Amino acid sequence: MILGCDIGTGFTKGVVLQDGNVAYATRVETRARPARAMEAVLEDIAAVRGIGAGDFEEIVVTGWGQGKAGTDCRTEATISCLARAAVWAEPACRSVLCMGTQQSVALSLGPAGRVLQYIANDKCASGAGKFLEMILEALECPVERSAEIARCADKKLPISSQCAVFAESEVVSLIHEGESPANIVAAILEHLAKSLVSLCRKVNLRDPLLVAGGLANNPQIVALLEEGLRRRVCSFRPGPDFIAAVGAALSGRRGAA
Amino acid sequence: METERAISRYDYFRRVNALCELITGALATGAETPEALAGHLPGLLQALPEYHASLIPRVYPDLIEALLKRKNRNAIGTFLLAFQQYLTDLTDGIDRGSPVVSNFPFFSPEIFLGMGLVPCLSEAVPLIIALALTDGVAQELDETEREGLPGHVCGFQRVPMKAIEKGLLPKPDLFVTNTAPCDSSNIMYHYISERLRVPVVWVDSPYYNDARAFRYYLEEFRRMVEELERATGRTLDEDRLREHVEMGNEQLRYLYKLQDLRKHAPCPDPGMHRVLDTLAVMMCGVNRRMVEYTKTCYEEARARVERGTTFLPEGKREIRTLWTYSHLPNLLSLASWLEDEFGSTYLECPLSFLPGDRVGTVDTASVDSMLEGLAWRSFHFPMHRNVMGYSDVHVNEVVQIARTYHAQAALFGGNHTCKYAWTLPKILRDVLEDELGIPSLTYEVDYMDARFAPHASVKAALGEFFRTQTGSEPPGAGPGAGAEAAG
């Protein structure tokens, strides 16, 4: 039994892998305290499944906070974890787009999940989840309802800034101009999808393309991605957020068993 | 009053000479770690001038660590002795009053030495300072920017210009350069010539890389010799030319054999030497010690192949890495670090690679045959052959190397000031991936200025890339074809 953890900037995800299957998955908010988040994941697993840290053959940690996990564990490169989990979920997978809180990454894979190319939104957060979260907060729109709200839009609004900060200013202007929240949310989602499409185009995308990360939970984003990339995508199972944690667990001593 | 000797009058020479003495002295102690070396330092410094001690705190600590390693030390030591000999001969020539020619790297120095001229690699000397000292040549770079030269103009021209102006390097009697590799460097040489009032002998590089182009280039090469004779009053001495050409031939024979050895797995030649190889090729035939450098690399590599040993840490799986553009000179220890951390061996890079099957050696039968052979080599010189015609020469060569050396990963570390280079990375990445399934990483640096891409960020980017290449064995299947279709 292996525990894979992905300490992201937004959430820390934990996946218990047993006999090559996900036996349990959990997530807690990181709140800029990676070690505490890691403890919370372990506490949750102990409370719900009765499994203690000492019961795991290995604990493998990846993600932003991997160096600050504060637990006896091994660390693993995030890109490798994404690739490993992608081919585990979809053996034919040749491309991955993982849309995280602070960073989105596009990967092109060779046969058997070998990483051939990868690129991240290195310049700005406008292609990542935090950007959407900030804007929706300003609009007092719950993140989980954003796709539904966007579908009520009756007008296309342009947002031209590449930078998250400038884009936020544009949104403030649109609010002051009296535009409806639905139109603004739709514009924001489209802007975000455009950034992600542009990121994907920098690597040699091949089918099938697997999408993952928190933003992959948003059906409107996924639909816009399919439209922008002109291809069908599939979502990571058991849940888009857990891809890196699953990859970490799979890299464990008997993860692939 | 006695005139100060050139070796101490020109501070760049003084600095490089002191660095050579410090490092060869450190290697002579036998210490293999910085901690062990620390115990020897007082004794070492006692035997050296006070100036040397002032440089020690400025030397990159990771460079010291890398060059003390057993795998690197012999080659580094012999190279530095050769470079020091070059400096001694160069400054002795200046002291004797011989004409100084600042030669572009595409011309290795045999021709100039054959004419009794002093060949000064004004672009290479600052590089030694940049690769060894944390403050490098930052002052001269910043001064040129303050004067209005943009930061994306090559430091290899900006720094020597400023250094000559400040008296840190000697003012040459002539510059000799090609009309390659890029418009930016051509314009800089025009500018430097006017600013310093030093004439330039231009050798026109043809657009195409073919037989017709070479005939043209050979004529240009011969015209260069005539112009040099006219300008300096020196003539080509056949015996002297032959002496240096023969040394160069011997050096290249070792290099070609060494390049062949690098095809073995694991690669038997440590990557830290590639920066030195570039300099050694630029200085081909300059002195006997430069031959010794290449011979040392070859013999060490051959011994590893014969014994079946490797310099990689025990248990480290090799990642055979092709550097598809160049190395990173200002981070000399990088290749050594990649070997130790990730098992990434450095197969070749176009900046240090000379295609032996095409270039061969120079026929020493006559002056004519030697000129033709040297022109042929110059025509095929790194960064020269690659810029003629379309990108085919560079791309095909890289693919051929990747194939014959069984490369597994590729790095394109582009110098942001190399204008011609930035047409290449996407083409290279696609062709390596599509034809050979080799992943590439592209990153941007400044060869002269470590501040442009701090060493820590370069290491982080390369480390991340190599971590994706280690331990990425495919796992067993998960939900498989049942992956949820979205949208």
Boltz contact constraints between the chains, C-beta under 6 A:
constraints:
  - contact:
      token1: [A, 20]
      token2: [B, 476]
      max_distance: 6.0
  - contact:
      token1: [A, 77]
      token2: [B, 467]
      max_distance: 6.0
  - contact:
      token1: [A, 77]
      token2: [B, 468]
      max_distance: 6.0
  - contact:
      token1: [A, 79]
      token2: [B, 468]
      max_distance: 6.0
  - contact:
      token1: [A, 80]
      token2: [B, 468]
      max_distance: 6.0
  - contact:
      token1: [A, 80]
      token2: [B, 472]
      max_distance: 6.0
  - contact:
      token1: [A, 84]
      token2: [B, 475]
      max_distance: 6.0
  - contact:
      token1: [A, 87]
      token2: [B, 474]
      max_distance: 6.0
  - contact:
      token1: [A, 88]
      token2: [B, 475]
      max_distance: 6.0
  - contact:
      token1: [A, 88]
      token2: [B, 478]
      max_distance: 6.0
  - contact:
      token1: [A, 89]
      token2: [B, 478]
      max_distance: 6.0
  - contact:
      token1: [A, 89]
      token2: [B, 479]
      max_distance: 6.0
  - contact:
      token1: [A, 89]
      token2: [B, 483]
      max_distance: 6.0
  - contact:
      token1: [A, 90]
      token2: [B, 483]
      max_distance: 6.0
  - contact:
      token1: [A, 91]
      token2: [B, 477]
      max_distance: 6.0
  - contact:
      token1: [A, 91]
      token2: [B, 480]
      max_distance: 6.0
  - contact:
      token1: [A, 110]
      token2: [B, 437]
      max_distance: 6.0
  - contact:
      token1: [A, 112]
      token2: [B, 474]
      max_distance: 6.0
  - contact:
      token1: [A, 113]
      token2: [B, 474]
      max_distance: 6.0
  - contact:
      token1: [A, 114]
      token2: [B, 472]
      max_distance: 6.0
  - contact:
      token1: [A, 115]
      token2: [B, 468]
      max_distance: 6.0
  - contact:
      token1: [A, 116]
      token2: [B, 433]
      max_distance: 6.0
  - contact:
      token1: [A, 116]
      token2: [B, 439]
      max_distance: 6.0
  - contact:
      token1: [A, 222]
      token2: [B, 486]
      max_distance: 6.0
  - contact:
      token1: [A, 222]
      token2: [B, 487]
      max_distance: 6.0
  - contact:
      token1: [A, 223]
      token2: [B, 487]
      max_distance: 6.0
  - contact:
      token1: [A, 226]
      token2: [B, 487]
      max_distance: 6.0
  - contact:
      token1: [A, 233]
      token2: [B, 486]
      max_distance: 6.0
  - contact:
      token1: [A, 234]
      token2: [B, 483]
      max_distance: 6.0
  - contact:
      token1: [A, 234]
      token2: [B, 485]
      max_distance: 6.0
  - contact:
      token1: [A, 234]
      token2: [B, 486]
      max_distance: 6.0
  - contact:
      token1: [A, 235]
      token2: [B, 484]
      max_distance: 6.0
  - contact:
      token1: [A, 235]
      token2: [B, 486]
      max_distance: 6.0
  - contact:
      token1: [A, 237]
      token2: [B, 479]
      max_distance: 6.0
  - contact:
      token1: [A, 237]
      token2: [B, 483]
      max_distance: 6.0
  - contact:
      token1: [A, 237]
      token2: [B, 484]
      max_distance: 6.0
  - contact:
      token1: [A, 250]
      token2: [B, 475]
      max_distance: 6.0
  - contact:
      token1: [A, 256]
      token2: [B, 475]
      max_distance: 6.0
  - contact:
      token1: [A, 256]
      token2: [B, 476]
      max_distance: 6.0
